[in-house]
Amino acid sequence: MISGLDTPSEGQVFIDGTDVTTFPPYRRDVNQVFQSYALFPHLNVGDNIEFGLTMQKVEPAERKRRMLEALELVSLQDLETRKPDQLSGGQRQRVALARALVCRPKVLLLDEPLSALDAKLRQNMQIELKNLQTKLGITFVFVTHDQEEALVMSDRIALMNKGKIEQLGTVDDLYYHPKTHFVADFIGQTNLFPCQISNRNRDHLTVKIGAHHELKLPPLSILPDTREVLLSIRPEKVQIQHKPFKGENCYPAVVLEEIFKGPADELVIGLEPSAQGVYPLRIHSLVPNFGTDKQIIHRGDKVFAKIHPEDIVVVEEKSS
């Protein structure tokens, strides 16, 4: 719909303040980078990049100048005469970008352009694309199914579920203030706890977590008839240590799993063991990894977990 290849069933499409809903694609100042690059195999790099300018009937000298400028922009100055099959995946991706940018669009659409690249190259291209967008000041609309990629690259994210936008906002908004169960569970890793409200007053709200523990929250803007809430707590916000914490929301637990994740260890701790040694209430926590010789918390340790009220997000409410 943004590019003009489909017609919206309702609403309007504005680009730079102009209603382009009825404009054909060639009048929209929009270009696209495809997932498969879609380079012309019979044309060399320079001719691929110049193709759009040729269609616009730009003078040859100006085409050449802008093509060389685009090559420099994507750091491919020495590859003008090569054919696409003589390039690596990352180089072909840069050519596709240069071809889209050389026409100076107001909006650049990117359809999962990094999905075919290996992990290391993909990370490098994410940074390059982000820097390129900042340098050019062009709006990039970037489609990805990779949550980490979305967090790394975006100024604003529209998270879609079954064709509808679940939440629209900044990276911080979606990660730290998810508004729905789907958003909290989809973006990053989180602990989700269904809780019953046991007490509320002007100073705090108390909810029942698990069978035997209570969690105190600040007086949140929860509807008066709400009886159940779904809470989201990010693993890195759960503090773990061997001795009890001061204050409220501190729970004794046992470390059930210790998962190495490079700079951090993921700990799965269990609360409220049954007579059979089963832990129905589990919390995931991330703690810094100081190395095998220095790590002080391990599987099987008895520990205490602390949850700060300001790190808790209510993502769902149910009334009685």
N, C-alpha and C positions, 0 to 999 in steps of 0.2 A: 504493500500500500504506500509506503514511503517512496519507493522508486517509481511507482506508477504502473506496475505490472498487474496490480489487482485493485479493484474498486471497493472502497469501504461500504459496508451495508448501512452504516450510520456515522454521523460525525464528520469532521473535516480534517484535512492535513495541511498544516502550516509549515513553511520553511522560510526562516528569516523574516517572519511577519507576513508573508504572502500566502494566501489561500491557493494551494496548488492541487486541490482535490480533483479538478477536471482537466489538469494539464497532462499532456502525454509525457512519457518518460524523457524524451530528448529536450524538453523545456524545463526540467526540474533542477538542474545543477546538482545531480546526485550520481555518484559512481559506486560500484560494488566490487569487492574482492571476494572471490568465490573460494569455497573449501578446496576445490580441485585445481585452483590457480587459473585454469582455462586459458593458458597461453597458446598462441598460434604456433604449432610446431615447425612450420615452414619459414617462419620469420625469425630473424635474429633478435637479440635483446633490444637493440636500438629501435628496430622497426616495430616490435611489439609495443614499446612504450609510446611511439609516435602515432600509433594506429588511430586513437581517438582524435588527435589533432588533425590527422589527415581527413577524417570524416567531417571535421568542422571546417575544412578548407583553409587551415592556417598556412601561411606562407612557409616554403621550405626552410628558409634561414631561421625563422622564428621557431619552427618545429624542432630543428636541430638544437637550437639554444636551450629550449625548455626541456628537451629530452636529456641533454647533458646535465642540466641543473637537477633533474629528477634522479638521474643516476648517482650524482654526488650526494643527494639527500639520503639515499638508501645504501651508500657506500659500495657501489658497484662500478666505479669509474672505468675500470680496465676490462669490462666484460661486454662492451657494446656489440661486438661482432659475433658473439657466441650464440648458438642455438639452444633452445630450452633443454634438449636432451644432454647437453654438455654441462649442465648446472646441477648443483646439489639442491635438496629440498628447500633449504633455507634461502638459497640464492633465487630460486624460482619464486618463492614467496615475496622476496624483495622486488623482483621484476613486476609481479602482479600489483604490488603496492604502488610502485613508481608509475605504472600505466594508469592506475586509478587517480593518482594525485596530480599527474601532469596536466590534466584538464581543469585543475583548480576548482573542485566541487565545493559546494557549501556543506554537503553532508556526505560522509563516506560510510557505506554499509559494509560490514565485515561478517561473512557467514562462516563461523568456526574456522577461521583461516589458519590456525596453528595446530589443528587436530591431527594432521598427518606427520608432524615433526616429532623427533625423539625428545625425551624429557628435558635434557640439558639445553638443546637448541630452542625448545619451546620456551623455557625460562628466559633465555637471552632475548628472544624475539618479543616477549611480553614487555620487557624493559625498553627495548628499542621502539616498539609501537607507542608506548606511553610517552616517551620522550619526544617522539615525532609529533604526536598529537598536541603536546604542550607547545612545541616549537611553531607549528603551523597555525594553531588556533582553530582548526576545523572540527566540527562535531563528528565524532565517531560513534556509530551505533553498532555495537559488537555483540553478536550472538554466541553464547557458549553454554555447554552443559557442565563445565568444570567450575565448581564452586570456588576453588582457590584462585583460578584464573580471573574470575569475576571480581574477587576481593582485591587482587593485585592491581588490576587495570582500571577499575571503574571510579569515576567521580560520583555517579548515580546509578543505581541498579533497579531494574524492574524485574522482580522475581515472579515468574508465571507458573501457574498450576492449572492444568486442564483448560488452557485457553484464556484464563482470567488472571489479572495481576493481583497477586496476594499482598504484595507490599512494594511501594516505590519510595526510595530514599537513598541517602548516602550509605557508604560502606559501614560506617559506625552505627547508623540507624538500624540496618538489618542485622548486624552482628550483636550489638549490645541491647537493642530495644526491639526484638521481634514482636510482631503484633498477633501472630497466629501460631498454632502448633506446627503447621507445615514449614513456616519460615524458620522457626527456632531449630527444627530438626534437620532442615535441608542445608542451611548455611553453617558450616563448621560443625563441631561436635558439642553436644550439650547433654546435661542431665535433665530429664523431664519427670516431674513428680506430681501425680494426681493427689490433691490434699483436700481435706474437709475443714471448713472454718469452724473453730471451736469457741472463739471469743473475739469480740471486737469492741474497742473503745476509742476515745480521741487520741490516745497516745500510741497504741499499737494494735496490730491484728495478729491473732494467734491461729495457726493452722496445724492440723494433725498430719504428720509425715510418717508413714509406716503405721505399725500397730501401737507403738509405745512412745514415740517422740513427738515433741511439739517444736514448731518453728515460729519465731516471732518476726513480724514484718513491720515496716513503717505504715502509718495509716494511708493505705492506697485508695485510689478513686474506684473502688469496687462497688457495684450496685448493691443497695441495701438487702435485696432478697437473694443475693448470691450465697450459696451454701457449699459449693465445691469449686476449686480453682486448679488449673494446671500450671505448675511453676517450672521455669527454665533457669538453670544455673550452669554456667560454663565451667568446664573442668579446671581451667587455670585459676578460677576464682575460689576453688575449694582448698583451704589451707590444711596441711597435714603435719603433725609432729607427734613425738612420743609422749610428751607431758600435756596435761590438760591446758586448754586456753582459758583466759579470763573472759568473763561475760557470758552472754547467752548464745544459743545456737551452736553449742559444742557437744559432740557426740563421740562416745567410745566406739571403736571399730577394729576390724582385723583386715590386714592387707591380703586380699585373695589372689591378685595377679599383679605382676610387675612386668611391664612391657617397654622394652627399649625403643626410643624414638629419637636417637641422636642427641640433640642438645637437651632433651627432656625425657623423663620416664613417665609413662602413664600408669597410674596405680588404680586398681579396682578394689575398693574397700567395701566390706560387708557390715551391715548393722542388723541387730535383732536376729541372732541365729535361732533356728528351731531346735527341737530336741534331737533331730536327725543331723544337725550340723549344716543345714541349708540356710543360705542368707537371701531372703526374698527382697530385702532392701539393699541395693548396691549403688555406690556413687563412684563416678570416674573423676580422677584428679590428675593434674599435670604438675610435676615437680622438677626443678632443674636437675640435670644429670651432671654430677661433678666427677664422674669416672668411677670405675669399679672399686678402687681403694678408698675413695672418699664418700661414696654413697652411704647414707645412714639409715635409710628406710628400705626394707626388703620384704619379699613375700613371707607371710606368716607372722609378721610383727604386729603387736598390739599397739594401736595408735589412737589419736584423737583428731577428729575432723571439725573444722570451724567454717561456718557459712555466714558471711556478712549480709545483713538485710539489704543494703544498697546494691548488692550484686544479684539479687533475685528479680526475675521478670515474670509477671503474670501474663500468660499467653492465651488463656481460655478461662471462661467463667460459666458456671452452671447454676441456675436458680433452683429452688426447691419445688 
